[in-house]
Amino acid sequence: MTRSGNAIASSLRREWARLRADPWDIAMLGAIPLALYLLTWWTFSAGVARDLPLVVHDRDRTVVSRNLIRMLDASPGLNVVLVADNEAEALRLIRAREAFGLVSIPADLQESVLAGRGAKVQWAYNAQFSAHSGSMTRDVRAVVATLSAGIELQARARRGTGPGQAGVQIEPVQTRISTLFNENGSYIPSLALPVAFTLLHMFVTLAAVTAIGREFRAATVPEWLAAAHGKPAAALLGKLLIPCACFAVHALLLFVLFGVVLRWPVQGSATAMLAGTALFITACLALGAAIAVFTSSLRAALSASAFITAPAFAFAGQGFPLLSMPLSARIWAESLPLTHYLQMLNNTWTGGAPLRYNLAHLAILLAFTLGLGVAAWLRLARRMHQPATWGKQ
């Protein structure tokens, strides 16, 4: 084994001995992240939102209005929790978050339908909950459109029009809708999968921050560097190899959980996903190492790590489009490894993108790894000669 290899191995053995003496750090590399991955899966395990509560204010109380209420309640995504006597009672349920929308049926609904006049059913929803309201709005529109089409077909049939001709007359121009990549609109690939890898990103960065920050806090930098034969690069590599291996196993378990157990296999390039995930882990380790070395304080490093990683998902373009963000937010988003990894994840896992579509993302993740890793190495080499910076909390 070369001198560099011996230095890395010596640093690795020292780190393994330290980890075996600290059950909490062992748990942070194993049981705790795994439990949170499973919690994320369990949270979104239903896949599709069902039985979202709404309230109906029926001022008509006729056969037509009762049919509408029955159809609303029969819709898989909706659940009529109350037919209210007045709007005040309905709004009370919405403010109490016992319902997320209100269908208000006018008093002259059946009369207007029988007379051939237009009638309007009012749909009011709580827009504070965009996921709820979007799904419910789609289902309410579908139910009302189905009821309306059924009434019109019956009317035209009574006038002697055939069913096929009546359908064309009702909707002469039709929209043909094709859903790409996530046909049933499941939350598992669109939210659970990105959130799980966001947790991975947080724990990987935290592992690097903790491993290096403890050396500064305990003022054991000389012993750490001595174990690596005075080589800063070997000291860093030896310290980070264990979390790198642990979280690589975590990533493979996530692949098995979502791809095999939950039956959402990778549709695109498996090579891109494996290489991208490996580079993502090394980029997060390099980020944590740079934070720890530049702050030289475990407390400051933990704060900086939380500041960077905790809100990273909000900037990754999953909840709000990246292209619609202000310039400053867009710059911050592009400066985070998670943003580029989740873009590759979405394109490849469910989007079916081939390897060539992900080369830019792979190059960016590699640049994060090399850039932050070199920065941490150079800074540590300088800190070797600044003992006054050791021993900070």
C-alpha positions in Angstrom: 0.0 0.0 0.0 1.3 3.5 -0.8 2.0 6.1 1.8 -1.2 8.0 0.9 -3.1 4.7 1.1 -1.6 4.0 4.6 -2.5 7.6 5.7 -6.1 7.2 4.5 -6.4 3.8 6.2 -5.0 5.1 9.4 -7.4 8.0 9.5 -10.2 5.6 8.7 -9.4 3.3 11.6 -9.3 6.3 14.0 -12.7 7.4 12.8 -14.1 3.9 13.1 -12.9 3.7 16.7 -14.4 7.0 17.5 -17.8 6.0 16.0 -17.9 2.7 17.9 -17.5 4.7 21.1 -20.5 7.0 20.2 -23.8 5.3 19.8 -25.5 8.5 18.9 -23.3 9.1 15.9 -23.9 5.5 14.9 -27.6 6.0 15.0 -27.3 9.2 12.9 -25.6 7.0 10.2 -28.2 4.2 10.4 -31.4 3.9 12.4 -32.5 7.5 12.5 -32.3 8.3 8.8 -33.9 4.9 7.9 -36.8 5.6 10.3 -37.4 9.0 8.7 -37.3 7.5 5.2 -40.0 5.0 6.2 -42.0 7.8 7.9 -41.9 9.7 4.6 -43.1 6.7 2.7 -45.9 6.1 5.2 -47.0 9.7 5.1 -47.6 9.5 1.3 -48.4 5.8 1.1 -52.0 6.4 0.0 -50.6 7.7 -3.2 -53.6 9.7 -4.3 -55.7 12.0 -2.1 -59.1 10.5 -1.3 -62.3 11.6 0.5 -61.3 15.2 0.9 -64.1 16.8 3.0 -66.5 19.4 1.5 -69.8 20.9 2.6 -72.9 21.5 0.5 -75.4 24.3 1.0 -78.5 23.1 -0.8 -81.1 25.8 -1.3 -83.0 23.9 -4.0 -83.8 20.6 -2.2 -85.1 18.9 -5.3 -84.3 15.7 -7.2 -81.7 17.4 -9.3 -79.9 18.9 -6.3 -80.0 15.6 -4.4 -78.5 13.8 -7.5 -75.7 16.3 -7.6 -75.0 15.8 -3.9 -75.0 12.0 -4.3 -72.6 12.3 -7.3 -70.3 14.5 -5.3 -70.2 12.1 -2.4 -69.6 9.2 -4.8 -66.6 10.8 -6.3 -63.5 9.0 -5.0 -61.7 12.3 -4.2 -64.6 13.9 -2.4 -66.5 13.4 0.8 -69.7 15.4 1.6 -69.4 15.8 5.4 -72.5 18.0 5.8 -75.5 19.4 3.8 -75.7 22.7 5.6 -78.8 24.8 6.2 -77.0 28.1 5.7 -73.7 29.4 4.5 -72.6 30.5 8.0 -72.7 26.9 9.2 -70.7 25.8 6.1 -68.1 28.5 6.6 -67.7 27.5 10.2 -66.6 24.0 9.1 -64.2 25.5 6.6 -62.6 27.8 9.1 -62.3 24.9 11.5 -60.6 22.9 8.7 -63.2 20.2 8.9 -64.0 20.9 5.2 -61.9 22.5 2.5 -64.6 23.6 0.1 -68.3 24.7 -0.3 -70.7 23.8 -3.1 -73.6 26.2 -3.1 -76.6 25.0 -5.0 -79.0 27.8 -6.1 -82.7 27.7 -5.1 -83.9 27.6 -8.7 -81.6 24.8 -10.0 -84.2 22.3 -11.1 -86.6 24.9 -12.3 -83.9 26.5 -14.5 -82.9 23.1 -15.8 -86.4 22.1 -16.8 -87.0 25.4 -18.4 -83.9 25.1 -20.5 -82.2 28.1 -18.8 -78.7 28.1 -17.6 -78.0 27.5 -13.9 -74.8 28.1 -11.9 -73.5 26.0 -9.0 -71.0 28.0 -7.0 -67.8 26.3 -5.8 -65.8 28.1 -3.1 -62.6 26.5 -1.8 -59.9 27.3 0.8 -56.9 28.3 -1.4 -54.6 28.2 1.6 -54.2 24.5 0.8 -53.3 24.3 -2.9 -53.0 20.5 -3.1 -56.4 20.1 -1.5 -58.1 22.8 -3.5 -56.6 21.7 -6.8 -57.7 18.1 -6.5 -61.1 19.0 -5.2 -61.7 21.6 -7.9 -60.9 19.1 -10.6 -63.4 16.6 -9.1 -66.2 19.1 -8.5 -65.9 20.3 -12.1 -66.0 16.7 -13.4 -69.1 15.9 -11.3 -71.0 19.0 -12.4 -70.0 18.5 -16.0 -71.2 14.9 -15.9 -74.5 15.9 -14.3 -75.0 18.7 -16.9 -74.1 16.4 -19.8 -76.5 13.7 -18.5 -79.4 16.2 -18.3 -78.7 17.6 -21.8 -78.5 14.1 -23.3 -81.9 13.2 -21.8 -83.4 16.4 -23.1 -82.1 15.8 -26.6 -83.2 12.1 -26.5 -86.7 13.2 -25.7 -86.6 15.4 -28.9 -85.6 12.4 -30.9 -81.8 12.9 -31.2 -79.7 9.8 -31.1 -77.2 9.3 -28.3 -74.1 9.6 -30.5 -75.4 12.7 -32.3 -76.4 14.3 -29.0 -73.0 13.8 -27.6 -71.3 15.5 -30.5 -73.8 18.4 -30.3 -73.2 18.9 -26.6 -69.4 18.9 -27.1 -68.5 19.6 -30.7 -64.8 20.2 -29.9 -63.3 17.9 -27.4 -60.0 17.9 -25.5 -58.0 14.7 -25.5 -56.0 14.6 -22.3 -52.8 12.5 -22.0 -51.0 12.3 -18.7 -47.2 11.7 -19.0 -45.0 9.8 -16.6 -47.3 9.8 -13.5 -50.6 8.7 -15.0 -52.6 8.4 -11.8 -51.2 11.5 -10.2 -49.7 9.6 -7.3 -47.8 11.6 -4.6 -45.3 8.8 -4.2 -43.0 9.7 -7.2 -43.9 13.4 -7.1 -43.3 14.1 -3.4 -42.3 11.1 -1.3 -39.4 10.2 -3.5 -37.9 13.7 -3.6 -38.5 14.2 0.1 -36.7 11.0 0.9 -33.6 12.0 -1.0 -33.9 15.5 0.5 -33.6 13.8 3.9 -30.6 11.9 2.6 -29.0 15.2 1.6 -29.5 16.6 5.1 -28.1 13.6 6.9 -25.1 13.3 4.6 -24.2 16.9 5.1 -24.8 16.7 8.8 -22.6 13.6 9.1 -19.6 15.4 7.5 -20.2 18.5 9.7 -20.4 16.4 12.9 -17.4 14.2 12.1 -15.0 17.1 11.4 -16.6 19.6 13.7 -16.0 17.3 16.7 -12.3 17.4 16.1 -12.2 21.2 16.3 -14.5 21.3 19.4 -12.4 18.8 21.3 -9.1 20.4 20.0 -8.0 17.0 18.7 -7.0 18.2 15.3 -3.3 17.4 15.9 -4.1 13.8 16.8 -6.4 13.5 13.8 -3.8 14.8 11.4 -1.1 12.7 13.0 -3.2 9.6 12.3 -3.2 10.6 8.7 0.6 11.1 8.7 0.1 14.9 8.5 -1.7 14.8 5.2 -4.9 16.9 5.2 -6.4 15.2 2.1 -5.9 11.8 3.7 -7.4 13.0 7.0 -10.5 14.2 5.2 -10.9 11.1 3.0 -10.4 8.7 5.9 -13.0 10.6 8.0 -15.6 10.7 5.3 -15.3 7.2 3.8 -17.5 5.7 6.5 -20.5 8.1 6.1 -20.0 7.8 2.3 -20.4 4.0 2.5 -23.3 4.2 4.9 -25.3 6.6 2.9 -24.6 4.8 -0.4 -26.3 1.8 1.2 -29.2 4.1 2.2 -29.5 5.3 -1.3 -29.6 1.7 -2.6 -32.3 0.9 0.0 -34.4 3.8 -1.3 -34.0 2.5 -4.8 -35.3 -0.9 -3.6 -38.1 0.6 -1.6 -39.5 2.9 -4.3 -38.4 0.9 -7.4 -39.2 -2.7 -6.2 -41.4 -2.7 -3.2 -43.6 0.3 -4.3 -43.3 -0.6 -8.0 -42.0 2.7 -9.3 -39.0 1.5 -11.2 -36.4 3.8 -12.8 -37.8 4.5 -16.3 -34.7 6.2 -17.7 -31.0 5.6 -17.5 -30.0 3.5 -14.5 -26.4 4.5 -15.1 -27.4 8.2 -14.8 -29.3 7.5 -11.5 -26.4 5.5 -10.0 -23.7 7.9 -11.0 -25.8 10.9 -10.1 -26.6 9.5 -6.7 -23.0 8.7 -6.0 -21.9 12.2 -7.0 -24.8 13.7 -5.0 -23.5 11.9 -1.8 -19.9 13.0 -2.4 -21.1 16.6 -3.1 -23.0 16.7 0.1 -20.0 15.3 2.0 -17.8 17.9 0.4 -20.3 20.6 1.4 -20.4 19.5 5.0 -16.6 19.3 5.1 -16.2 22.8 3.7 -18.8 24.2 6.2 -17.0 22.5 9.2 -13.5 23.5 8.1 -14.3 27.1 7.3 -16.2 27.7 10.5 -13.8 25.7 12.8 -16.7 25.5 15.2 -19.1 22.6 15.6 -21.9 24.9 16.8 -21.5 27.4 14.0 -21.1 24.5 11.4 -24.4 22.9 12.6 -26.2 26.2 12.3 -24.8 26.8 8.8 -25.7 23.2 7.8 -29.3 23.7 9.0 -29.5 27.0 7.3 -28.4 25.5 3.9 -30.0 22.1 3.9 -33.3 22.5 5.8 -35.0 24.9 3.4 -33.2 23.5 0.3 -36.3 21.5 -0.8 -38.3 24.8 -1.1 -35.8 26.1 -3.6 -35.5 22.9 -5.6 -38.4 23.6 -7.9 -40.7 20.8 -6.5 -43.3 22.9 -4.9 -42.9 26.2 -6.8 -41.5 26.4 -10.4 -37.8 27.2 -10.5 -38.3 29.4 -13.6 -40.8 31.6 -11.8 -38.6 32.4 -8.8 -37.0 35.8 -8.4 -33.4 36.1 -9.7 -31.9 36.0 -6.2 -33.9 32.9 -5.2 -33.0 31.3 -8.5 -29.3 31.9 -7.9 -29.5 30.4 -4.5 -31.4 27.4 -5.8 -28.8 26.8 -8.5 -26.0 27.0 -5.9 -27.4 23.9 -4.1 -26.5 20.3 -5.1 -30.1 19.2 -4.2 -31.6 21.3 -6.9 -29.6 19.6 -9.7 -30.0 16.2 -8.2 -33.8 16.4 -7.9 -34.0 17.7 -11.5 -32.1 14.6 -12.6 -34.3 12.4 -10.4 -37.5 13.7 -11.9 -36.2 13.5 -15.4 -34.8 10.0 -15.1 -36.8 8.1 -12.5 -40.3 8.7 -13.8 -39.6 10.8 -16.9 -37.6 8.2 -18.7 -34.7 10.5 -19.7 -31.6 8.8 -21.2 -28.1 9.3 -20.0 -27.3 12.1 -22.5 -30.0 14.3 -21.0 -28.4 14.2 -17.6 -24.7 14.8 -18.5 -25.0 18.5 -17.5 -26.4 17.6 -14.0 -23.7 15.0 -13.6 -21.1 17.5 -14.5 -22.5 20.0 -12.0 -22.6 17.5 -9.2 -19.0 16.5 -10.0 -18.0 20.2 -9.9 -19.6 20.6 -6.5 -17.7 17.6 -5.2 -14.3 18.7 -6.6 -14.8 22.4 -5.8 -16.0 22.1 -2.3 -13.6 19.2 -1.6 -10.6 21.1 -2.7 -11.7 24.2 -0.8 -12.0 22.1 2.4 -8.6 20.5 1.8 -6.9 23.9 1.3 -8.6 25.4 4.3 -7.7 22.5 6.5 -4.1 22.6 5.4 -4.1 26.2 6.6 -5.8 25.5 9.8 -3.1 23.0 10.7 -0.9 26.0 11.5 -3.5 27.9 13.4 -4.0 26.1 16.8 -5.8 29.1 18.2 -8.8 28.1 16.0 -9.1 24.7 17.7 -11.2 24.0 20.7 -14.1 26.3 19.7 -17.6 25.2 20.6 
